[in-house]
Amino acid sequence: MSEGKKLLISTLNPMIEPRDLNEVTAKTGNLYKSITVLGKRANQINTKIKDELHRKLEEFGSHTDNLEEITENKEQIEISRFYERMANPAIQAISEFNDNKIYFRDTNVEEAK
């Protein structure tokens, strides 16, 4: 596992916490724009995590169609547990948003110029 992911697990609280709406609104000037930015970033994070997980689990996939030969692989279980312990993509997006790590721009403002 990469160091960045391990840090992400240890530093982010996976529990949902209440947020101050004024802080969320302050970055974009509009609560709905902020929520849209957060939602899009959460979708990006979710897609990236899902692709990464599928790539790692493909290595363990069996190419036989016999249901009686199901084997338990400790490495596969550890990989699955690692991803289960990760903070929700929405929580990760909120953390990035609060730390000003998300770049966003309002295309409507640029079109008006």
Residue pairs with C-beta under 8 A, 6 or more apart in sequence:
1 82
5 82
5 86
8 86
8 87
8 92
9 82
9 85
9 86
9 87
12 87
12 91
12 92
12 95
13 87
13 91
14 85
14 86
14 87
14 88
14 91
16 88
16 91
19 94
21 31
23 98
24 31
24 34
24 35
24 97
25 31
25 34
27 34
27 97
27 100
28 34
28 37
28 104
28 106
33 106
34 97
37 97
37 102
37 104
38 90
38 93
38 94
38 97
39 90
39 93
41 93
41 96
41 97
41 102
42 89
42 90
42 92
42 93
43 89
45 89
45 92
45 93
46 89
49 83
49 86
49 89
53 79
53 80
53 83
56 79
57 76
57 79
57 80
60 73
60 75
60 76
62 69
62 71
86 92
87 95
93 102
96 102
